[in-house]
Amino acid sequence: MHPTQNQVDAESGTRTDELSATPADTLRVAATYLEAHGWTRCQFFDFANQLEPAACVVGAIRYAVYGYPEDSLRLDGPLGRHVELALWAVADSLGVDVLADLEPWLDCTADAVQAWNDRPDRSAVEVIQALREAADSYLGPRHIGGAA
């Protein structure tokens, strides 16, 4: 199991839903996932292969965090937040403008990264490279909007 996937407490057998990985780790796993299972656009996952489907950039990040093709419209909790932070790192690396209000910005970020992925002239090589570059340039969470 990759450290970005759900962890299980050995003693109780329950999920902890806490991650030991950084968003940069998640982006590297997502890039590797795309290399191994293929890339798609205009959908999170191409379910032709049910277990490990080809994915877009957002789907690959979701798979890296959840360990399965999570295609819900809304993600909640610590795992959903980790997906959002990884998407933020990609958007930041790609130069997506930052809005002052964090939560709407995160929603816009997912849409912006998805739109970038879905461009007709985009290639799998570019997406994988962008994930790795975003991972390499990730500096950790930063305060956005107002005084720290």
N, C-alpha and C positions, 0 to 999 in steps of 0.2 A: 504494500500500500504506500502510495506517495504521501508525504507529510501534508499536502494540501487537501487531501481527502478527509472525510469524517473519521475522527479518531474514536476508539472504543476503550473505555476504562476496563483494564484487565480484571480488576477485582469484582466490579459490579456488572460488567458486560453492557453498560449503557453508553450511548454516544455522548461525547463531551461537546461536540460542535465548536470546538476551539481549534484554531490553526496554529501550527508551529512554524509555518512558512510565511515568508513575506510576499507581497504582491509581485516582487521581482522573481521569486522562485516560481510562483504561479505562471507568470508569463513565459518563463523558460519551459515549463512543463507543457503549456499550451502550444508553443512552437513545435516541440517534439511530437505532441499529439497530432498536429496537422501534417507533419512529415510522415508519420506512420500510417495515418488513417485517411488522409486526403482533406481537401479544402473545398468549400462550396460558398455560394453567395445567395442572398435573398431569403435565407432561412437559417435558423440556428443549426439544424442538423439535417442531413440527407439520410433518411431512415431506410435506404436500400440495404444497409448493413445494420441490423437492429442493435447489436451489442456495442460496437464502437464505430458509429457512423462518421462519415465525413462531416466537417463542421466549418462554420464561418469563424471569424475571429472571436466573436462574442460566445458562440457555442463552445469553442475550444477552451476558453477561459472558464466557462461554466463547468465543463467536463473536468478540467484540472482541479477545480475546487470541490465539486460534488462527487466525482468518481463515477458518474453515469450521465447520460444525456438529459440534463435538467432543462426543460423548455417552457417552464411556467412563465407567464407574463410578468409576474412580480415575485421578487426574491426577498425574503425577510430574514431577520436574525443575523448572527455573526457570519454565516457563510454567504448570505446575500450581500452583506456589507463588504466582505472580502472581494467578491466579484466586482462590486462597484469601485473599490479602490484599485483593483487591477485595471479596470477599464479607464479609470482616471489617469493611471500611469501611461497607458497607451495614448489617450487623447492629449495628455501633456507633451508627450514625445512627438506627436504628430503636429502640435501647435494649435490645438483646438482652444478657442478663447474661453477664459474662465469667467463665470458669472459670480456676482457678489454673494448670492444666496446658495449655500452648499447643496441642499437637497434637490431643488429643481435643476441645479447644474449637473448633479450626478445623473438624473433622468435624461437630460439633454446629452450628456456625455455618451451614454449607451447608444442613443440614436445617432450621434455624430460618428462614433466608431463604426457602427453598423453601416451607415451610409458610405463611409470611406471604403469599407470592405466590399460593398455591393457595386461599386463603379464598374462599368463594363470593361474598362481598360486595366483593372486590377488583376494581379496574378498571385498565385500561391506563394511564389518566391518572395514577392514584396511583402505579403502579410507576415510570413514567417520572419523575415528580416526585421520588420517593424516591431514584432513582439520581442525579439532579442535585443534590439536597440532600446526599446522602452525599459526592458529589464535592466540593461546595463546602465541606463541613465537614472533609474529610480533612486530618489533621495529620501524616501519615506514621507509620511503624511506631513503636510504643511498647513498652517492656519490660513484660511481664505476669508477675506472680507473683514475689515475692521482691525482693531488693535488686538494683539495676542495677549 
